[in-house]
Amino acid sequence: MPAKQPPSRTGLCPGERALRSQLNQILATQGVIRGTLLHRRRRCGNAGCHCAKGAGHPALYLILSEAGRQRQLYIPRGWHDRVRQWVDNHHQVRALIHAISQLHWKRIQDRQG
């Protein structure tokens, strides 16, 4: 007996088709990165700078946990908006995958195709 093929794209319910379309649009046209953004203040090292005695310069870091270790990466000012968008895209992708998973869960519960 041959294995049953998964339903074609046209065989998807409209809700799943819309979710997959959103997911594909994000993945095909935009960056995605997992991590958390952290705002800190840092000193530049210039002895004459106000940060040597004050609060420091604002800085943005991307924090990522891998294999139980936390990694930090400084994000230059020119990259702030881009990296923020990539992190937001990652959250959207996870939410869309979760929604598709919930639809499949419901299909299994209802014993539908």
C-alpha positions as CSV (number, residue, x, y, z in Angstrom):
1,M,0.0,0.0,0.0
2,P,1.6,3.3,-1.0
3,A,2.1,6.0,1.6
4,K,-0.6,8.7,1.7
5,Q,0.6,12.0,0.2
6,P,0.1,15.1,2.3
7,P,-2.7,17.4,1.0
8,S,-1.7,19.8,-1.7
9,R,-1.7,23.5,-1.1
10,T,-5.1,23.8,-2.7
11,G,-6.4,21.1,-0.3
12,L,-5.6,23.3,2.7
13,C,-8.4,25.1,4.6
14,P,-8.5,28.9,4.1
15,G,-7.2,29.6,7.6
16,E,-4.1,27.4,7.2
17,R,-3.5,28.8,3.7
18,A,-3.5,32.3,5.1
19,L,-1.1,31.4,7.9
20,R,1.3,29.6,5.5
21,S,1.2,32.6,3.2
22,Q,2.2,35.0,6.0
23,L,4.9,32.6,7.1
24,N,6.3,32.2,3.6
25,Q,6.2,36.0,3.1
26,I,8.3,36.6,6.2
27,L,10.8,33.9,5.5
28,A,11.2,34.7,1.8
29,T,11.6,38.5,2.0
30,Q,12.9,39.4,5.5
31,G,15.6,38.4,8.0
32,V,14.9,36.2,11.0
33,I,17.0,35.9,14.1
34,R,16.4,34.3,17.5
35,G,17.5,36.2,20.5
36,T,16.6,39.0,23.0
37,L,17.6,42.6,22.7
38,L,19.2,44.2,25.8
39,H,19.8,47.9,26.3
40,R,22.9,48.7,28.3
41,R,25.3,51.5,29.0
42,R,29.0,51.1,28.2
43,R,32.2,53.1,28.5
44,C,34.1,53.9,25.3
45,G,37.5,54.0,26.9
46,N,38.3,57.6,26.1
47,A,39.6,59.2,29.3
48,G,38.2,62.6,28.3
49,C,34.7,61.4,27.5
50,H,31.8,62.0,29.9
51,C,31.2,58.3,30.1
52,A,34.4,57.8,32.1
53,K,32.7,59.3,35.1
54,G,29.1,59.2,34.2
55,A,26.5,56.7,33.1
56,G,28.1,55.6,29.8
57,H,26.9,55.5,26.2
58,P,23.7,53.7,25.3
59,A,24.3,50.4,23.6
60,L,22.2,47.6,22.2
61,Y,23.2,43.9,22.5
62,L,21.6,40.7,21.1
63,I,21.6,37.9,23.7
64,L,21.3,34.3,22.6
65,S,21.5,31.1,24.6
66,E,23.2,28.1,22.9
67,A,24.1,24.8,24.5
68,G,23.5,26.2,27.9
69,R,25.8,29.2,27.4
70,Q,24.7,32.8,26.9
71,R,26.3,34.8,24.0
72,Q,26.1,38.5,23.6
73,L,26.7,40.5,20.5
74,Y,27.1,44.3,20.3
75,I,24.8,45.8,17.7
76,P,26.1,48.9,16.0
77,R,23.8,51.9,15.9
78,G,23.2,51.6,12.1
79,W,21.9,48.1,12.6
80,H,19.4,48.7,15.5
81,D,16.3,48.9,13.4
82,R,17.2,46.0,11.1
83,V,18.0,43.7,14.0
84,R,14.9,44.7,16.0
85,Q,12.8,43.8,12.9
86,W,14.6,40.4,12.6
87,V,13.9,39.6,16.2
88,D,10.3,40.7,15.8
89,N,10.0,38.5,12.7
90,H,11.3,35.5,14.7
91,H,8.5,36.0,17.2
92,Q,5.9,36.3,14.4
93,V,7.3,33.1,12.7
94,R,7.0,31.2,16.0
95,A,3.4,32.4,16.5
96,L,2.4,31.4,12.9
97,I,3.9,27.9,13.3
98,H,2.1,27.6,16.6
99,A,-1.2,28.6,15.0
100,I,-0.6,26.1,12.1
101,S,0.2,23.4,14.7
102,Q,-3.1,24.1,16.5
103,L,-5.0,23.7,13.3
104,H,-3.4,20.3,12.8
105,W,-4.1,19.3,16.4
106,K,-7.7,20.1,15.8
107,R,-7.8,18.1,12.6
108,I,-6.4,15.1,14.5
109,Q,-8.9,15.5,17.3
110,D,-11.7,15.7,14.7
111,R,-10.2,12.8,12.7
112,Q,-10.3,14.8,9.5
113,G,-8.1,14.2,6.4
